[in-house]
Amino acid sequence: MRSVSGLSAERFEVVVIGGGLAGLATAAALGSQGCHPILVLESETVPGAHSSGKNAGLVRQAAEDPLTTQLCVRGAELIRQRQREFPDLFQPTGSLIFSDENHVPESSWTQVEHRLLREDEVRLRYPELQDWPGGQAYWTPKDGTVDVPKLLGSLMEQLVSSGGRAAFGAHAGRIKTLDSGEFQIEVRQGSSSDPVNGEVLCRQVVIANGAWAAEFSEVSGMPITLSVTNRGCLITDRGGFGDQSRPWVWADQAGWYLRQMRGGLMWSACEEEETSAGILDLSTDLESHWREKVQSSWGASVPSLKLLSAWVGQRTFCPDRRFLLGRDSRCDGWHWAVGLGGHGVTSALAVGEQVAGSVLGMETHKDWAWSADRFVSSSKSLS
Ligand SMILES: Cc1cc2nc3c(=O)[nH]c(=O)nc-3n(C[C@H](O)[C@H](O)[C@H](O)COP(=O)(O)OP(=O)(O)OC[C@H]3O[C@@H](n4cnc5c(N)ncnc54)[C@H](O)[C@@H]3O)c2cc1C
């Protein structure tokens, strides 16, 4: 790790803006492929301080569209492989998803090993689902949960062991293109309101700063449109719930999910409230909203559960809700790793693989790449 003052006017092959899962997975994949020197700039003093540290850690392969599912299936495979080197990274709990075709289409399910469960099979796994009305229930044996701090740590280890570097407390500002074709990036120690401490130069830049990516890139003349939404998570005690080695459960239509934790249960009532980067409030009381939402399925199992902790995190979406990955045709050397919505944990390693490929000259699939059709906004050139 580096302090900002040690960076002034240094040259890098690639600078990655953002030290969450998207940025670190990209930087680690680049490092392992021999690309150097690499620098990650992260505003906060630790990796994954925002969305990447405020999620549920579910590895869910079946997504709302087949393209995202493709990355989630690959991401899950890479997490399972990484488990060999980092024990306890992944818990193969399997998952139960209550869903109809409006939420996860058949074209997603065909990519994921699964089977439909009968109602009695569901109730055998979760007798506490007292008021669940029944319906389609998918069992996905290769889903599970991931230890996110461990995943972030493994990426830092991979980055550093390949000679890459990360600077924390290093806020990237405006990016300019120089006559040489290189990028010059302002760096501040702290936040956007602090004075510029220096700048770094690079040939390629990867924008992986999550909820901040739209306002950040606009300043440098590379506008995109993103929406940022808030979602809550809660931890309760186990109440009358039995052992902890059960699959996580997600009810797409009813809008809640449950994950077993050591010593507790993690819940979300799947809020999706539009907001701005870094503004973490909800219009309703998180605990009351959650109790109301889950009551209709879990009935009498819920009132006795005691809330232990709760938090709000941000999910960031492109207008079409697909990720934005790889090179931008408006500017040579500019790459994206943003808009990971609610799938950035599962897909992180696959995102890293894709974006690293783009930096190394491979074509990005057109459905991930920037195009005027996907983003209705004017293109300006860098100055
Ligand atoms: C409540 C909740 C539950 C979720 N559960 C799951 C789940 O179970 N499974 C799943 O797959 N996904 C889940 N997600 C989604 C997942 O957490 C995100 O998709 C993922 O973390 C996004 O990672 P990121 O690196 O793009 O963003 P972030 O983790 O937010 O990283 C962006 C980083 O950029 C930094 N940054 C911003 N501006 C600058 C700048 N100018 N200079 C330097 N650094 C900057 C920020 O400090 C931040 O660290 C959940 C999300 C939420 C909110």
The ligand as a Tripos MOL2 file, in Angstrom:
@<TRIPOS>MOLECULE
LIG
   53    58     1     0     0
SMALL
NO_CHARGES

@<TRIPOS>ATOM
      1 C1        -27.4360   -4.6080    0.5910 C.3       1 LIG1
      2 C2        -26.7010   -5.2300   -0.5780 C.ar      1 LIG1
      3 C3        -26.6540   -6.6050   -0.6890 C.ar      1 LIG1
      4 C4        -25.9800   -7.1940   -1.7720 C.ar      1 LIG1
      5 N1        -25.8890   -8.5390   -1.8050 N.ar      1 LIG1
      6 C5        -25.2290   -9.1370   -2.8290 C.ar      1 LIG1
      7 C6        -25.1180  -10.5410   -2.8580 C.ar      1 LIG1
      8 O1        -25.5770  -11.2250   -1.9550 O.2       1 LIG1
      9 N2        -24.4980  -11.1200   -3.9200 N.ar      1 LIG1
     10 C7        -23.9720  -10.3670   -4.9430 C.ar      1 LIG1
     11 O2        -23.4550  -10.9420   -5.9100 O.2       1 LIG1
     12 N3        -24.0190   -9.0190   -4.9020 N.ar      1 LIG1
     13 C8        -24.6290   -8.3850   -3.8730 C.ar      1 LIG1
     14 N4        -24.6870   -7.0270   -3.8180 N.ar      1 LIG1
     15 C9        -24.0620   -6.2420   -4.8830 C.3       1 LIG1
     16 C10       -22.5660   -6.0430   -4.6740 C.3       1 LIG1
     17 O3        -22.2930   -5.6990   -3.3410 O.3       1 LIG1
     18 C11       -22.0780   -4.9380   -5.6310 C.3       1 LIG1
     19 O4        -22.4800   -5.2210   -6.9490 O.3       1 LIG1
     20 C12       -20.5470   -4.8230   -5.6290 C.3       1 LIG1
     21 O5        -20.0550   -4.7460   -4.3220 O.3       1 LIG1
     22 C13       -20.1230   -3.6040   -6.4250 C.3       1 LIG1
     23 O6        -18.7170   -3.5010   -6.3320 O.3       1 LIG1
     24 P1        -17.9480   -2.2440   -6.9290 P.3       1 LIG1
     25 O7        -16.5130   -2.5230   -6.7880 O.co2     1 LIG1
     26 O8        -18.5170   -1.9190   -8.2720 O.co2     1 LIG1
     27 O9        -18.4090   -1.0240   -5.9990 O.3       1 LIG1
     28 P2        -17.8340   -0.5340   -4.5850 P.3       1 LIG1
     29 O10       -17.6070   -1.6540   -3.6650 O.co2     1 LIG1
     30 O11       -18.7440    0.5500   -4.0910 O.co2     1 LIG1
     31 O12       -16.4210    0.0490   -4.9510 O.3       1 LIG1
     32 C14       -16.2200    1.3140   -5.5210 C.3       1 LIG1
     33 C15       -15.0420    1.9370   -4.8090 C.3       1 LIG1
     34 O13       -14.6340    3.1250   -5.5030 O.3       1 LIG1
     35 C16       -14.1610    4.0420   -4.5290 C.3       1 LIG1
     36 N5        -14.1640    5.3760   -5.1350 N.ar      1 LIG1
     37 C17       -15.2310    6.1380   -5.4780 C.ar      1 LIG1
     38 N6        -14.8200    7.2710   -6.0710 N.ar      1 LIG1
     39 C18       -13.4620    7.2430   -6.0890 C.ar      1 LIG1
     40 C19       -12.4620    8.1290   -6.5660 C.ar      1 LIG1
     41 N7        -12.7950    9.2740   -7.1790 N.pl3     1 LIG1
     42 N8        -11.1600    7.7860   -6.4050 N.ar      1 LIG1
     43 C20       -10.8090    6.6190   -5.8000 C.ar      1 LIG1
     44 N9        -11.7330    5.7370   -5.3270 N.ar      1 LIG1
     45 C21       -13.0400    6.0380   -5.4850 C.ar      1 LIG1
     46 C22       -15.1340    3.8670   -3.3720 C.3       1 LIG1
     47 O14       -14.5770    4.3570   -2.1630 O.3       1 LIG1
     48 C23       -15.3820    2.3650   -3.3910 C.3       1 LIG1
     49 O15       -14.5370    1.6820   -2.4820 O.3       1 LIG1
     50 C24       -25.3580   -6.3910   -2.7560 C.ar      1 LIG1
     51 C25       -25.3940   -5.0050   -2.6330 C.ar      1 LIG1
     52 C26       -26.0390   -4.4210   -1.5560 C.ar      1 LIG1
     53 C27       -26.0380   -2.9430   -1.4100 C.3       1 LIG1
@<TRIPOS>BOND
     1     1     2 1
     2     2     3 ar
     3     2    52 ar
     4     3     4 ar
     5     4     5 ar
     6     4    50 ar
     7     5     6 ar
     8     6     7 ar
     9     6    13 1
    10     7     8 2
    11     7     9 ar
    12     9    10 ar
    13    10    11 2
    14    10    12 ar
    15    12    13 ar
    16    13    14 ar
    17    14    15 1
    18    14    50 ar
    19    15    16 1
    20    16    17 1
    21    16    18 1
    22    18    19 1
    23    18    20 1
    24    20    21 1
    25    20    22 1
    26    22    23 1
    27    23    24 1
    28    24    25 2
    29    24    26 1
    30    24    27 1
    31    27    28 1
    32    28    29 2
    33    28    30 1
    34    28    31 1
    35    31    32 1
    36    32    33 1
    37    33    34 1
    38    33    48 1
    39    34    35 1
    40    35    36 1
    41    35    46 1
    42    36    37 ar
    43    36    45 ar
    44    37    38 ar
    45    38    39 ar
    46    39    40 ar
    47    39    45 ar
    48    40    41 1
    49    40    42 ar
    50    42    43 ar
    51    43    44 ar
    52    44    45 ar
    53    46    47 1
    54    46    48 1
    55    48    49 1
    56    50    51 ar
    57    51    52 ar
    58    52    53 1
@<TRIPOS>SUBSTRUCTURE
     1 LIG1         1 GROUP 0 **** ****
